[in-house]
Amino acid sequence: MKLFEILKVAIAAIWAHKLRSALTLLGMIVGVTAFVTVVSLIQGFNVYIDEKIAGIGAKSFSVQRFNPFEDFKDTDTIAAAQRRNKDMTLEDYEYLKEHATLIGKIGAKARGTPSQVKRNDQLLEDIFVSGATANTADIDNRTIANGRFFSEAENDGAARVAYVGADIATKLFPAGNPIGGEISIRGLPYRVIGVEEVKGTVFGISQDNFIVIPLKTYSIDFGSLIRQRSLYFIATSKTDDTFNDAVEESRFLMRARRHLGANEKDNFGIVTPDAITGLRDRLFGTIFLVAVSVPAIAMIVGAIVIMNIMLVSVTERTKEIGLRKSLGARKADILKQFLIEAVTLATIGGAVGIFLAWIVGKIVTATFFPTYLSLLAILFALAASGGVGVLSGIVPAWKAARLDPIEALRAET
């Protein structure tokens, strides 16, 4: 028999028992849906992290009080770091600016403070307001939708100007242009000079609910740049080739400024994009292995169900097998017929599972963060389901191929 004819027979046999086939496929559908969903979630999160790293500059790094990868391993390292590490200061910032030779740009930021923001009768609670120097807009690669970022002169003069996220502009200025408009932050008046392009949500949390004001203004209106308002620096290297050297130069300068001995641990942290992606790979590598093991179990269960149903099918169609053999069908023909039927059944389940995973991905993308369904994951899922079909169909197909045609024809239908 030709392969196309065998495939037609297999599809006809599956269609003849639609309900049984659908129930048989449940295990395979669940397994493939779970596998593809897990892969698309992890790949989507990886792509999101890479995009964020690209957004802040793949060749930028930060100097801050703590190194989250080293200082936050457990309660002992956290306690030791809190005793050892000092807050960053504006004097540290000026020292790096003056002495670094490999740094291209360096800016300073202060972490945000939840604040009440108001305009007329519109009141917004717990909006994160942070401070920054003017050059951080270039280092962060901010995309300005309207207006501009504040200038160095406005920072030096402690001007009360504000650069806001898209949600802030929409909520406080629903019917007009926010540029030049006045808002109140903690009871103090600020003039809106710029609005950032919409960034969307992550895990259902808006990335557009923020306000950035000049760093000097922030320190005057919000208080000292310590603890929850801690200062940190972001910097770039002059060239991509000297990035690692710029990082090491910054570490050397900070150690020299703080008079650390050769055997003393850094009392500050430097975070690079490679450190972030390295942590992500280590974390999600383990999560991926654990998460994929559950769908694998579901696919094994699905394979057992398919094998069981195919064995029942062989028993039900014993007389049909005998008739085919009496008309000249060889063992290989019968073997291929039932094997292809099992593979077709499993592949249909895989295709349905991929479609359901695609729907789940769309829902997650709209609700939490972007997912990414790669062609490689689709091909692997189809190949895996087809492979499961082969494994689950070998025994029933072999049993059917070995039936004696005389005994098969005598079987009761």
C-alpha positions in Angstrom: 0.0 0.0 0.0 1.1 3.5 -0.7 1.7 5.9 2.2 -1.1 8.2 1.1 -3.6 5.3 1.0 -2.4 4.1 4.4 -2.9 7.6 5.8 -6.4 7.8 4.4 -7.3 4.5 6.0 -5.8 5.7 9.3 -7.8 8.9 9.3 -11.0 7.0 8.4 -10.5 4.7 11.3 -9.9 7.6 13.7 -13.0 9.5 12.3 -15.2 6.4 12.7 -14.7 6.6 16.5 -14.7 10.3 17.0 -15.6 10.3 20.7 -13.1 7.6 21.6 -10.4 9.3 19.6 -11.0 12.6 21.3 -10.9 11.1 24.8 -7.7 9.2 23.8 -6.1 12.4 22.8 -6.7 14.2 26.1 -3.5 13.1 27.8 -1.5 14.1 24.7 -3.2 17.5 24.3 -2.7 18.3 28.0 1.0 17.3 27.8 1.8 19.3 24.6 -0.2 22.3 25.8 1.6 22.4 29.1 5.0 21.9 27.4 4.6 24.5 24.7 3.1 27.0 27.2 6.0 26.6 29.6 8.5 27.0 26.8 6.7 30.1 25.4 6.5 31.7 28.9 10.2 31.1 29.6 11.3 32.2 26.1 9.0 35.3 26.3 10.5 36.3 29.7 14.0 35.8 28.4 13.2 38.0 25.4 11.7 40.6 27.7 14.8 40.7 29.9 17.0 40.9 26.8 14.9 43.8 25.5 15.1 45.6 28.8 18.9 45.1 28.9 19.1 46.5 25.4 16.9 49.4 26.5 19.2 50.4 29.3 22.2 49.8 27.1 23.9 46.4 26.7 27.1 48.2 27.5 26.0 50.1 30.6 26.5 49.1 34.3 25.5 50.4 37.7 27.4 51.1 40.9 25.3 50.8 44.0 25.3 50.0 47.6 24.7 46.3 47.3 25.5 43.6 44.8 22.1 41.7 44.6 23.8 38.5 43.3 26.4 38.3 46.0 25.0 40.2 49.0 21.5 38.7 49.0 22.3 35.0 48.9 21.0 34.3 52.4 20.2 36.1 55.7 23.9 35.9 56.8 25.2 37.6 53.6 22.4 40.2 53.8 23.3 41.1 57.4 27.0 41.2 56.6 26.4 43.5 53.6 24.2 45.8 55.6 27.0 46.2 58.2 29.8 46.5 55.6 28.4 48.4 52.7 28.0 52.2 52.7 25.4 54.4 51.0 26.6 55.9 47.7 27.1 59.7 48.0 27.3 62.6 45.5 30.9 62.9 46.5 31.5 59.3 45.2 29.7 60.3 42.0 31.9 63.4 41.5 35.0 61.3 42.3 34.2 58.8 39.6 33.4 61.5 37.1 36.7 63.3 37.7 39.1 60.3 37.9 37.6 57.7 35.5 39.3 57.6 32.1 37.4 54.7 30.4 33.8 55.7 31.3 31.9 57.4 28.5 28.9 58.8 30.5 28.0 58.5 34.1 24.8 59.6 35.7 23.3 59.4 39.2 19.8 58.3 40.3 17.9 58.0 43.6 15.4 55.2 44.2 11.7 56.1 44.1 9.4 57.1 46.9 5.6 56.3 46.8 3.9 59.7 46.7 0.5 61.4 46.3 0.2 63.2 43.0 -2.7 65.6 42.3 -4.1 67.9 39.6 -7.4 69.7 40.3 -9.8 67.0 41.5 -7.7 64.1 40.1 -5.8 62.4 42.8 -3.3 59.5 42.3 -1.8 57.5 45.2 1.5 55.6 45.6 3.1 57.0 42.4 6.8 56.3 42.4 8.7 59.6 42.2 12.5 59.3 41.7 15.4 61.7 41.1 18.0 61.6 38.4 20.7 63.7 36.7 19.9 65.0 33.2 22.3 62.7 31.3 20.5 59.5 32.5 18.0 60.0 29.7 20.7 59.2 27.2 22.2 56.4 29.2 18.8 54.8 29.7 17.8 55.3 26.1 14.5 56.8 27.1 11.9 57.2 24.3 10.2 60.6 24.7 6.7 60.7 23.3 6.1 64.4 24.0 8.1 67.3 25.3 11.6 66.7 26.7 13.7 65.5 29.6 15.0 68.1 32.1 18.3 69.8 31.5 21.5 69.9 33.6 20.8 73.6 34.3 17.4 72.7 35.7 19.0 70.0 37.9 21.7 72.4 39.2 19.0 75.0 39.9 16.7 72.5 41.7 13.9 73.4 39.3 10.5 71.8 40.1 10.0 70.2 36.7 8.7 66.6 36.1 9.1 64.0 33.4 6.1 61.6 33.7 5.0 58.2 32.4 2.2 57.8 29.9 -0.4 56.7 32.5 0.3 59.8 34.6 -0.3 62.1 31.6 -3.5 60.3 30.6 -5.0 60.3 34.0 -4.2 63.8 35.0 -4.6 65.4 31.6 -7.3 63.3 29.9 -8.4 66.0 27.5 -5.4 68.2 26.9 -1.7 68.5 26.3 0.2 67.8 29.6 3.3 69.8 28.5 3.5 72.9 30.6 0.7 71.8 32.9 1.1 72.0 36.7 0.8 69.0 39.0 1.2 68.7 42.8 3.6 66.1 44.3 3.3 65.9 48.1 1.7 69.3 48.1 4.4 71.0 46.1 3.9 72.4 42.6 5.8 70.9 39.6 5.6 71.7 35.9 5.3 68.8 33.4 7.9 69.1 30.7 8.0 65.6 29.1 6.0 62.4 28.7 7.6 59.0 28.0 6.3 56.6 25.4 4.0 53.9 26.5 5.9 50.8 27.9 2.9 48.6 28.8 2.7 46.2 31.7 4.7 43.4 33.3 3.0 40.8 35.4 -0.1 43.0 35.2 1.8 46.0 36.7 1.9 49.2 34.6 5.4 50.4 33.7 4.0 53.9 32.9 3.1 55.0 36.5 6.2 57.0 37.3 7.6 60.5 37.7 11.3 61.5 37.4 12.4 64.9 38.8 15.9 66.5 38.9 18.1 64.8 41.5 18.9 68.0 43.4 15.2 68.9 43.6 14.5 65.4 44.8 17.1 65.6 47.6 15.6 69.0 48.7 11.9 68.1 48.6 12.1 64.4 49.6 15.1 64.3 52.0 18.6 62.8 52.2 19.6 60.3 49.5 19.9 57.3 51.9 18.0 54.0 52.7 14.8 53.8 50.6 16.0 56.9 48.6 19.5 55.5 48.1 21.7 56.9 45.5 23.3 54.8 42.7 25.2 55.5 39.5 24.8 54.2 35.9 27.6 54.4 33.4 28.7 53.4 30.0 32.2 52.8 28.6 33.8 54.9 25.9 33.8 51.9 23.5 32.4 48.4 23.5 35.8 46.9 23.6 36.7 48.7 26.8 33.5 47.8 28.7 35.1 45.3 31.1 38.0 47.6 31.6 35.7 50.4 32.5 33.9 48.2 35.0 37.2 47.2 36.6 38.4 50.8 36.6 35.2 51.8 38.5 35.7 49.1 41.0 39.4 50.1 41.5 38.4 53.8 42.0 35.7 53.0 44.5 38.0 50.7 46.5 40.7 53.4 46.5 38.2 56.1 47.6 37.0 53.9 50.4 40.6 52.9 51.4 39.9 49.1 51.2 42.8 46.8 51.7 43.8 44.0 49.2 42.0 41.3 51.3 38.9 43.4 52.1 35.7 42.7 50.3 34.0 45.4 48.2 31.7 47.5 50.3 29.6 48.4 47.2 28.2 46.5 44.3 28.6 46.7 40.5 25.9 45.2 38.4 26.5 44.4 34.7 24.1 43.1 32.0 26.1 39.8 31.9 25.5 39.3 35.6 21.7 39.8 35.0 21.6 37.4 32.1 23.8 34.9 33.9 21.4 34.9 36.9 18.5 34.5 34.6 20.0 31.5 32.8 20.9 29.8 36.1 17.4 30.4 37.6 15.3 29.6 34.5 17.5 26.6 33.6 16.4 24.9 36.8 12.9 26.1 36.5 12.7 24.9 32.9 13.8 21.3 33.8 11.3 21.1 36.6 8.5 22.7 34.6 9.0 20.4 31.6 9.0 17.2 33.7 5.3 17.7 34.5 4.2 17.8 30.8 6.5 14.9 30.1 4.6 12.8 32.6 1.3 13.8 30.9 2.7 12.8 27.5 3.8 9.4 28.9 0.3 8.9 30.3 -1.1 9.9 26.8 1.2 7.4 25.2 -0.1 4.6 27.4 -3.7 5.5 26.6 -3.0 5.5 22.9 -1.3 2.1 23.2 -4.2 0.7 25.1 -6.8 2.1 22.6 -4.7 0.8 19.6 -4.6 -2.7 21.2 -8.4 -2.5 21.6 -8.6 -1.4 18.0 -6.6 -4.4 16.8 -8.9 -6.7 18.7 -12.0 -5.1 17.3 -10.6 -5.2 13.7 -9.2 -8.7 13.7 -11.5 -9.9 10.9 -10.7 -6.8 8.9 -6.9 -7.6 9.3 -7.6 -11.2 8.2 -9.5 -10.0 5.1 -6.6 -7.6 4.2 -4.1 -10.4 4.5 -6.2 -12.8 2.5 -6.3 -10.2 -0.3 -2.5 -10.0 -0.4 -1.5 -7.5 2.3 1.9 -8.2 3.7 3.0 -8.1 7.4 4.8 -4.8 6.6 1.5 -3.3 5.2 -0.5 -4.2 8.3 2.4 -3.0 10.5 2.6 0.4 8.7 -1.2 0.8 8.8 -1.5 0.6 12.6 1.7 2.4 13.2 0.7 5.4 11.1 -2.7 5.3 12.7 -1.1 5.7 16.1 1.3 8.4 14.9 -1.6 10.3 13.2 -3.6 10.1 16.4 -0.7 11.5 18.5 0.1 14.2 16.0 -3.4 15.5 15.9 -3.2 15.7 19.7 0.0 17.6 19.4 -1.4 20.1 16.9 -4.4 20.7 19.1 -2.1 21.2 22.1 0.0 23.7 20.2 -3.1 25.7 19.2 -4.4 25.7 22.9 -0.9 26.8 24.0 -1.0 29.7 21.5 -4.3 30.8 22.9 -2.9 30.6 26.5 0.1 32.6 25.3 -2.1 35.4 23.9 -4.0 35.6 27.2 -0.8 35.8 29.2 0.7 38.4 26.8 -2.4 40.6 27.2 -2.5 40.2 31.0 1.0 39.8 32.3 4.1 39.9 30.1 4.9 39.0 26.4 5.3 35.3 25.6 7.3 34.0 22.6 6.2 30.9 20.7 9.2 29.9 18.7 9.1 27.7 15.5 11.6 25.4 17.2 9.3 24.8 20.1 6.4 24.0 17.7 8.5 21.6 15.7 9.8 19.9 18.8 6.3 19.5 20.2 5.1 17.9 16.9 8.2 15.7 16.7 7.7 14.6 20.3 4.0 13.8 19.8 4.8 11.9 16.6 7.6 10.0 18.5 5.2 9.1 21.3 2.8 7.9 18.6 5.5 5.6 17.2 6.4 4.2 20.6 2.8 3.7 21.6 1.9 2.1 18.3 4.7 -0.4 17.9 3.3 -3.1 20.1 -0.3 -3.0 18.7 1.0 -2.8 15.1 3.3 -5.7 15.6 0.4 -7.7 17.2 -1.8 -6.9 14.2 0.9 -7.8 11.7 1.5 -11.3 13.3 -2.2 -12.3 13.2 -2.8 -15.5 11.3 -5.2 -14.6 8.4 -7.2 -17.9 8.8 -7.7 -17.4 12.5 -8.5 -13.7 11.9 -11.2 -14.5 9.4 -12.8 -16.9 11.9 -12.9 -14.2 14.6 -16.3 -12.9 15.7 -17.0 -9.3 14.7 
